[in-house]
Structures are given as structure tokens and as C-alpha cells.
Amino acid sequence: MDDYVSTGTFWFMVALINAGLAEQKNRSRWIWFLLSLLLGPIATILIVVRRAPEPVEPSMTHRGGWKNPDPHPRSLGEPM
């Protein structure tokens, strides 16, 4: 039973380390954490070997901010 607990602890620690590695390579921390729980050290190899994606400039619409405004806004007193 002690072997089971230490193996589970090792697997969880590998998943935590992989989450940090994935974040450094601009990848989703949660997705790689979950994949690491399934794949273990194989996920570590995948994170290290795969190239990081090109950084993309964030748009304001992803943050719930700026939306494309109406190019011809009507004032309230103007007839239709």
C-alpha cells in the first residue's frame, strides 16, 4: 500500500511540474496538468520537445472590452 501512495504522489508532482513547464511555453496550464495525470512522464517529453506556439497579440474582444462600433451611429433626435 505504501508503494501505491508514493507512486500517486510522484504522478501528481509530475503533473504539477508539467503544468508549470506548459505555462512557460505559452500553453494551457490546466489542459497539460490533466494530460499529465493520464500520461505522466510522457507528457513531460511532449512539452519539452514540442516548440512553443508563436505569441499572438491579444484582442480587446477576448477580454470583453472593445467591440466593433456601428460605423454610422444615429443620434436620438434623428428620424429613420
BAFI-3210 file (N, C-alpha, C; in Angstrom, 3 decimals, decimal comma, padded with zeros to 6 digits):
// residues 80
n [1|2|3|4|5|6|7|8|9|10|11|12|13|14|15|16|17|18|19|20|21|22|23|24|25|26|27|28|29|30|31|32|33|34|35|36|37|38|39|40|41|42|43|44|45|46|47|48|49|50|51|52|53|54|55|56|57|58|59|60|61|62|63|64|65|66|67|68|69|70|71|72|73|74|75|76|77|78|79|80]
n.u [000,817|002,003|003,657|001,834|000,836|003,138|003,685|001,423|001,767|004,140|003,231|001,348|003,022|004,627|002,662|002,104|004,580|004,716|002,566|003,586|005,781|004,380|003,010|005,142|005,789|003,768|001,355|-001,730|-002,156|-003,941|-004,945|-002,616|-001,924|-003,998|-003,617|-001,127|-001,726|-002,834|-000,874|001,623|005,159|005,519|004,069|005,694|007,903|006,659|005,962|008,472|009,796|008,150|007,719|007,248|004,190|003,742|003,661|000,604|-000,915|-003,079|-006,569|-008,986|-011,603|-011,571|-011,239|-013,586|-013,916|-013,535|-015,751|-016,654|-017,616|-020,701|-020,529|-021,994|-023,416|-026,572|-028,113|-030,243|-032,292|-032,607|-034,494|-035,639]
n.v [-001,194|001,219|001,675|002,314|004,810|006,439|006,263|007,491|010,045|010,796|010,852|012,914|015,065|015,193|015,993|018,564|019,842|019,656|021,301|023,813|023,914|023,872|026,302|028,088|027,732|028,976|027,539|025,898|025,701|024,101|022,154|020,724|019,860|018,053|016,248|015,312|013,908|011,693|010,780|011,074|010,970|010,883|013,019|015,074|014,814|015,410|018,117|019,319|018,709|019,640|022,616|025,954|027,764|030,511|033,779|035,549|038,638|039,861|040,415|042,996|042,116|039,564|039,989|041,003|043,656|046,210|046,479|046,062|049,090|050,621|051,800|053,979|055,717|056,672|059,608|060,378|062,199|062,098|061,352|058,168]
n.w [000,000|000,684|-001,479|-003,462|-002,610|-002,746|-005,468|-006,551|-005,472|-006,743|-009,442|-009,309|-008,616|-010,903|-012,697|-011,704|-012,121|-014,905|-015,575|-014,901|-016,687|-019,116|-019,008|-019,192|-021,811|-023,172|-023,191|-022,288|-018,887|-017,332|-019,123|-019,775|-017,247|-016,683|-018,819|-018,056|-015,761|-016,898|-018,752|-017,557|-017,244|-020,008|-020,996|-020,103|-021,776|-024,210|-023,798|-023,507|-025,931|-028,023|-029,960|-028,788|-029,269|-031,570|-030,221|-029,873|-030,437|-028,013|-028,472|-027,913|-027,799|-026,750|-024,107|-023,316|-023,777|-025,950|-028,657|-032,108|-033,300|-034,423|-037,689|-038,614|-036,526|-035,172|-034,056|-031,226|-031,830|-034,537|-037,476|-038,799]
ca.u [000,000|002,891|004,147|000,749|000,770|004,298|003,527|000,425|002,388|005,065|002,441|000,768|004,112|004,982|001,599|002,314|005,764|004,339|001,708|004,489|006,512|003,454|002,738|006,320|005,785|002,517|000,321|-002,716|-001,688|-004,915|-005,010|-001,420|-001,989|-004,875|-002,930|-000,028|-002,290|-003,058|000,316|002,790|006,416|005,403|003,630|006,874|008,683|005,917|006,064|009,844|010,200|007,337|008,070|006,226|003,468|004,076|002,771|-000,415|-001,323|-004,465|-007,526|-009,832|-012,876|-011,397|-011,312|-014,907|-013,813|-013,922|-016,485|-016,663|-018,733|-021,512|-019,818|-022,876|-024,343|-027,664|-028,403|-031,601|-033,269|-032,603|-035,544|-035,152]
ca.v [000,000|002,377|001,886|002,973|006,216|007,151|006,349|008,526|011,328|011,074|011,174|014,239|016,043|015,323|016,794|019,959|020,345|019,805|022,487|024,966|023,901|024,228|027,733|028,784|027,607|029,588|026,513|025,885|025,011|023,092|021,043|019,898|019,205|016,889|015,274|014,734|012,905|010,485|010,321|011,110|011,463|011,030|014,397|015,922|014,747|016,151|019,551|019,771|018,540|020,468|024,020|026,850|028,470|031,926|034,633|036,285|039,838|039,683|041,408|043,530|041,397|038,387|040,415|041,564|045,110|046,918|045,773|046,825|050,030|050,875|052,846|055,124|055,821|057,645|060,321|060,105|063,097|061,961|060,429|056,990]
ca.w [000,000|000,710|-002,834|-004,195|-002,207|-003,268|-006,911|-006,792|-005,154|-007,852|-010,626|-009,066|-008,683|-012,317|-013,311|-011,297|-012,828|-016,313|-015,698|-014,914|-017,961|-020,192|-018,930|-019,696|-023,268|-023,640|-023,372|-021,211|-017,679|-016,886|-020,076|-019,630|-015,941|-016,825|-019,675|-017,289|-014,862|-017,704|-019,466|-016,682|-017,815|-021,467|-021,210|-019,904|-023,016|-025,229|-023,517|-023,724|-027,325|-028,928|-029,983|-028,245|-030,325|-031,752|-029,416|-030,614|-029,721|-027,563|-028,940|-026,845|-027,727|-025,896|-022,718|-023,066|-023,857|-027,155|-029,710|-033,344|-033,206|-035,606|-038,422|-038,831|-035,399|-035,306|-032,822|-030,758|-032,427|-035,992|-037,964|-039,523]
c.u [000,861|003,423|003,092|000,690|001,951|004,235|002,515|000,965|003,350|004,296|001,839|001,848|004,574|003,938|001,744|003,504|005,441|003,438|002,564|005,282|005,620|003,169|003,924|006,409|004,487|001,459|-000,589|-002,223|-002,630|-004,985|-003,806|-001,343|-002,830|-004,254|-001,809|-000,526|-002,515|-001,754|001,594|004,024|006,396|004,956|004,788|007,710|007,985|006,038|007,452|010,215|009,433|007,728|006,921|005,508|003,906|003,130|001,841|-000,815|-002,788|-005,363|-008,418|-011,138|-012,764|-011,502|-012,662|-014,924|-014,391|-014,633|-016,463|-017,855|-019,487|-020,845|-020,667|-023,863|-025,384|-027,848|-029,858|-032,643|-033,390|-033,694|-034,918|-035,380]
c.v [001,257|002,703|002,630|004,460|006,979|007,267|007,429|009,920|011,742|011,536|012,577|015,322|016,261|016,191|018,273|020,582|020,579|021,011|023,748|025,054|024,348|025,729|028,538|028,732|028,131|028,554|026,516|025,057|023,876|021,899|020,129|019,237|017,941|015,818|014,576|013,711|011,591|009,901|010,307|011,667|011,597|012,448|015,369|015,961|015,548|017,661|020,068|019,738|019,468|021,929|024,852|027,543|029,930|032,771|035,447|037,489|039,687|040,792|041,832|042,741|040,154|038,741|041,049|043,076|045,642|046,007|046,658|047,776|050,145|052,007|054,097|055,243|056,918|058,348|060,089|060,982|062,930|060,989|059,275|057,094]
c.w [000,000|-000,675|-003,666|-003,880|-002,785|-004,793|-007,276|-006,518|-006,263|-009,086|-010,495|-009,162|-010,121|-013,027|-012,940|-012,021|-014,299|-016,530|-015,736|-016,202|-019,117|-020,182|-019,447|-021,211|-023,885|-024,000|-022,159|-020,038|-017,306|-017,829|-019,906|-018,263|-016,041|-017,722|-018,921|-016,279|-015,599|-018,259|-018,631|-017,364|-019,342|-021,805|-021,019|-021,179|-024,115|-025,032|-023,870|-025,209|-028,266|-028,815|-029,431|-029,395|-030,394|-030,910|-030,307|-029,777|-029,299|-028,099|-027,782|-026,715|-026,854|-024,420|-022,390|-023,150|-025,154|-028,144|-030,958|-033,332|-034,524|-036,386|-038,660|-037,677|-035,635|-033,978|-032,453|-031,434|-033,926|-036,445|-038,750|-040,963]
res [m|d|d|y|v|s|t|g|t|f|w|f|m|v|a|l|i|n|a|g|l|a|e|q|k|n|r|s|r|w|i|w|f|l|l|s|l|l|l|g|p|i|a|t|i|l|i|v|v|r|r|a|p|e|p|v|e|p|s|m|t|h|r|g|g|w|k|n|p|d|p|h|p|r|s|l|g|e|p|m]
***
